């Protein structure tokens, strides 16, 4: 039987994950459908995803009604709801996890976005959530900020699987990849298992959205600058993949691999196309490669199933062209470091806002259920 594009993508080395989660998706069988039809091997969640899922409909009312009788604070109520969703998704993906020998089948749960600049708070939240969910195929999501990196390394050294999120710059990616290697070296020195799951979530489309704005503002009639629109995000990801190859094909990591360590896969995040002028699966087709993950909202998965084109190892196509594109930005006075710094700050805020909005909605809902 001919394979569909998502199955071909999986066999080309790029795992298909779903960047969407709700109780409805799990309980009504949609998650299992994608596992069976789209070779889905993972799920990611974040505060914005949960805000959409929990603020509307009645799927959470039964559990909320029970929680309304408790003395839990609103943030604790949210945690209970989120943990249940994550447990359900982990259980649906457990057969995938077992079949793949623990190499995939993961579900991600993020610490509070308000902890993005708080090392100790992040570490404590990650440990608590890991114990609360209590599933082997759970990844705790921690932002790859300067403050998050020490918490990431500490958690990994303790054997807590981590999905490092909000990576925009290659420097930030290399920092957390090195943290993973150091954590495994600590475990090796202590005679502990090196089978600790981890992915590094490198954001894509948001880079083009902001860079395109700056290019259009700077270009005037400069066609060479305008020709860079829609190319910088992919170029940045391709160069991050080169860093991945350098770190995980090194003699240093090879010694760990001989003791059972697995590479920390780059995960392409924010891969839905924001600009309608771009192909709707461009951030999937151009970043195919071994040991990678692409996490997509349902709309993008369905688009790829319909008309995605799979060519092997496109993430390594024209690497020199990628370097040249980023160099052109700098030559024209556009600081890419300033772009990635701005995107990180905005991303933290973009998760804080829906998180706070969600807590307010849950408080209103809980009060209404108490009164009913």
C-alpha positions in Angstrom: 0.0 0.0 0.0 1.3 3.5 -0.9 2.3 5.6 2.0 0.8 9.1 2.6 3.0 12.2 2.9 3.1 12.1 6.7 4.2 8.4 6.7 6.9 9.3 4.2 8.0 12.2 6.4 8.3 9.8 9.3 10.4 7.4 7.3 12.6 10.3 6.1 13.6 10.9 9.7 11.3 13.7 10.7 8.8 12.7 13.4 5.3 14.1 13.1 4.0 15.7 16.3 0.8 17.6 16.9 1.0 21.1 18.3 -2.5 21.0 19.7 -4.2 19.3 22.7 -7.6 19.3 24.3 -9.7 16.8 26.1 -12.1 16.7 23.2 -9.3 15.7 20.8 -8.3 12.9 23.1 -11.7 11.6 24.2 -13.4 11.7 20.8 -10.6 9.7 19.1 -9.0 12.4 17.0 -5.6 11.8 18.6 -5.7 8.1 17.9 -6.9 8.8 14.3 -3.7 10.9 13.7 -1.5 8.2 15.3 -3.0 5.7 12.9 -3.3 7.8 9.7 -0.5 10.4 10.0 2.3 8.4 11.7 1.9 10.8 14.7 4.4 10.0 17.4 4.1 13.0 19.8 2.1 15.9 21.1 3.1 19.4 22.3 1.0 21.8 24.4 1.5 25.3 25.8 -0.5 27.9 27.7 -2.1 29.3 24.6 -3.2 25.9 23.5 -4.8 25.2 26.9 -6.4 28.6 27.0 -8.3 27.8 23.8 -9.2 24.3 25.0 -10.4 25.1 28.5 -12.1 28.5 28.1 -14.9 27.3 25.9 -17.3 24.3 25.8 -18.2 21.9 28.5 -15.5 19.2 28.2 -13.9 20.2 31.5 -17.0 21.0 33.5 -17.3 17.6 35.2 -13.8 17.8 36.6 -14.1 21.5 37.4 -17.3 20.8 39.3 -15.4 18.4 41.5 -12.4 20.8 41.9 -14.9 23.7 42.7 -15.5 21.9 46.0 -11.8 21.9 46.9 -9.7 24.7 48.5 -7.2 24.7 45.6 -6.1 28.0 44.1 -7.0 28.8 40.5 -3.5 28.0 39.3 -3.7 24.6 41.0 -7.1 24.0 39.4 -5.5 24.7 36.0 -2.7 22.3 36.8 -5.2 19.5 37.7 -7.0 20.0 34.4 -3.8 20.2 32.4 -2.3 17.2 34.1 -5.3 15.1 33.3 -5.2 16.0 29.6 -1.5 15.2 29.5 -2.0 11.9 31.3 -4.7 10.9 28.8 -2.6 11.9 25.8 0.4 10.0 27.3 -1.7 6.9 27.7 -2.9 7.1 24.1 0.7 7.4 22.9 2.1 4.8 25.3 1.9 2.0 22.6 3.9 4.2 20.3 6.5 4.8 23.1 6.7 1.1 23.8 6.9 0.1 20.1 9.7 2.6 19.5 11.6 1.5 22.5 11.2 4.8 24.3 12.7 6.8 21.4 9.4 8.7 20.8 5.7 8.7 21.8 6.1 11.8 24.0 3.7 14.4 25.3 4.9 17.8 26.5 3.6 19.9 29.4 5.0 23.4 30.0 5.9 25.0 33.3 4.1 28.3 34.0 5.3 31.0 31.5 5.8 33.4 34.4 8.8 31.3 35.4 10.7 31.9 32.2 13.2 34.1 34.0 13.2 32.2 37.3 15.8 29.4 37.5 14.8 27.9 40.9 11.1 28.3 40.3 11.4 26.5 37.0 13.4 23.6 38.5 10.9 23.1 41.3 7.9 23.3 39.0 9.4 20.8 36.6 10.1 18.3 39.3 6.5 18.7 40.7 4.8 18.4 37.3 7.0 15.4 36.4 6.0 13.6 39.6 2.3 14.6 39.3 1.8 13.4 35.7 3.8 10.2 36.5 4.2 8.9 32.9 7.4 7.7 31.3 6.6 9.4 28.0 6.2 12.9 29.5 8.5 15.8 28.5 8.5 18.9 30.7 8.8 22.0 28.6 11.2 24.7 29.9 12.1 27.9 28.0 15.7 28.0 26.8 16.3 31.4 28.4 19.5 32.3 30.2 17.7 31.5 33.4 16.1 28.4 32.1 19.3 26.7 31.0 20.6 25.8 34.5 17.2 24.4 35.4 17.2 22.4 32.2 20.6 20.9 32.9 19.7 20.1 36.5 16.5 18.4 35.6 18.2 16.3 32.8 21.0 15.3 35.2 18.2 14.0 37.6 16.7 12.0 34.7 13.7 14.3 34.1 12.9 14.3 30.3 12.8 17.9 29.0 11.5 19.7 25.9 13.4 22.9 25.7 11.2 25.6 24.1 11.4 29.2 22.8 14.6 28.8 21.0 15.1 31.4 18.3 18.9 31.9 18.0 21.6 29.4 17.2 23.6 30.5 20.2 20.6 29.7 22.5 20.2 26.3 20.8 23.9 25.5 21.2 23.7 26.4 24.9 20.9 24.0 25.7 22.4 21.2 23.5 25.6 21.5 25.5 23.6 21.5 28.7 22.1 18.1 27.6 25.5 16.7 26.9 26.9 17.9 30.3 23.9 16.4 32.1 24.5 13.0 30.5 28.2 13.2 31.4 27.2 13.8 35.0 24.9 10.8 34.8 27.6 8.6 33.2 30.1 9.6 35.9 27.5 8.5 38.5 26.8 5.2 36.8 23.2 6.2 36.0 21.2 5.4 32.8 21.7 7.8 29.9 18.3 7.1 28.5 16.8 10.5 29.2 14.4 11.9 26.6 14.9 15.5 25.3 14.1 17.6 22.3 15.1 21.2 21.6 12.3 23.3 20.1 13.6 25.7 17.5 11.0 28.3 16.4 10.6 28.9 12.7 7.7 31.0 11.2 7.7 33.7 13.8 11.2 34.6 12.5 10.0 35.2 9.0 7.0 37.3 10.3 9.3 39.8 12.1 12.2 39.7 9.6 9.9 40.3 6.6 8.5 43.4 8.4 12.0 44.7 8.8 13.0 43.9 5.3 10.0 45.7 3.8 10.7 48.7 6.0 14.4 48.8 5.0 14.2 47.8 1.4 12.6 50.7 -0.4 13.0 49.5 -4.0 15.9 47.2 -3.2 14.8 43.9 -4.9 17.8 42.0 -3.4 16.6 42.7 0.1 13.0 42.0 -0.7 14.1 38.6 -2.2 15.1 37.6 1.3 11.5 37.5 2.5 10.4 34.1 3.6 13.9 32.7 3.5 15.5 33.7 6.8 13.6 31.4 9.2 14.5 28.3 7.1 18.1 29.5 6.7 18.4 29.9 10.5 16.9 26.4 11.1 19.3 24.9 8.6 22.3 26.4 10.4 20.9 25.2 13.7 20.8 21.7 12.3 24.5 22.1 11.3 25.2 22.9 15.0 23.2 19.7 15.9 25.4 17.6 13.6 28.6 19.1 15.0 27.6 18.5 18.6 26.1 15.1 18.3 28.6 13.6 15.8 31.5 14.7 18.0 33.8 12.2 19.7 32.6 13.7 23.0 29.0 12.6 22.4 30.0 9.3 20.7 31.4 8.2 24.0 28.0 8.8 25.6 26.2 7.1 22.8 28.2 4.0 23.3 26.8 3.9 26.9 23.2 4.3 25.7 22.7 8.0 25.1 20.4 9.2 22.4 20.8 12.5 20.5 18.7 15.4 21.6 16.6 15.9 18.5 15.9 19.4 17.1 12.2 20.1 17.0 10.9 22.6 14.5 8.1 24.6 16.2 5.9 27.3 15.0 5.7 25.6 11.6 2.2 26.8 10.5 2.5 29.4 7.7 1.6 32.9 8.9 1.9 34.6 5.5 -0.8 33.4 3.0 1.6 34.2 0.1 3.8 31.3 1.3 3.1 27.6 0.7 1.2 26.3 3.6 3.6 23.4 4.3 6.8 25.3 3.4 8.2 25.0 7.0 7.7 21.2 6.8 9.0 20.4 3.3 12.2 22.4 3.7 13.3 21.1 7.1 13.2 17.3 6.6 16.1 15.4 8.1 17.1 12.5 10.2 16.7 12.8 13.9 14.3 15.8 13.7 10.7 16.5 14.8 8.2 18.8 13.3 5.3 19.8 15.6 2.3 21.1 13.6 -1.2 22.2 14.4 -4.0 20.0 13.1 -4.6 22.3 10.1 -0.9 21.9 9.0 -0.9 18.2 9.5 -4.0 17.9 7.3 -2.5 20.1 4.6 0.6 18.0 4.6 -1.4 14.8 4.3 -3.2 16.4 1.3 -0.3 17.8 -0.7 3.0 17.6 1.2 6.1 16.7 -0.8 8.8 14.7 0.9 12.4 14.8 -0.3 15.2 13.3 1.8 17.3 15.6 4.0 16.1 18.9 2.7 17.4 20.5 5.9 20.9 20.1 4.5 20.1 21.7 1.1 22.2 24.8 0.2 23.7 25.4 3.7 26.0 28.0 2.2 23.1 29.8 0.7 21.6 29.9 4.2 24.8 31.5 5.6 24.8 34.0 2.8 21.1 35.0 3.4 21.8 35.7 7.1 25.0 37.6 6.2 23.0 39.8 3.8 20.8 40.9 6.6 23.7 42.1 8.7 25.3 43.8 5.6 22.1 45.9 5.2 22.1 46.9 8.8 19.5 44.5 10.1 20.7 42.8 13.3 19.5 39.2 13.4 20.5 39.0 17.1 18.1 41.9 17.8 15.4 40.0 16.0 15.8 36.8 18.0 16.1 38.7 21.3 12.8 40.6 20.5 11.1 37.4 19.5 12.1 35.7 22.7 10.8 38.6 24.8 7.5 38.7 22.8 7.1 34.9 23.0 7.3 34.9 26.8 4.7 37.7 26.9 2.5 35.9 24.3 2.3 32.9 26.7 1.9 35.0 29.8 -1.2 36.7 28.4 -3.3 33.6 27.5 -2.1 31.9 30.7 -3.5 34.8 32.8 -6.6 35.0 30.7 -7.1 31.3 31.2 -6.8 31.5 35.0 -9.4 34.3 35.0 -11.8 32.3 32.9 -11.4 29.2 35.1 -12.0 31.3 38.2 -15.3 32.6 36.7 -16.3 29.1 35.6 -15.5 27.6 39.0 -17.5 30.2 40.8 -20.5 29.7 38.5 -20.3 25.9 39.1 -20.1 26.5 42.8 -23.2 28.6 42.7 -25.2 26.2 40.5 
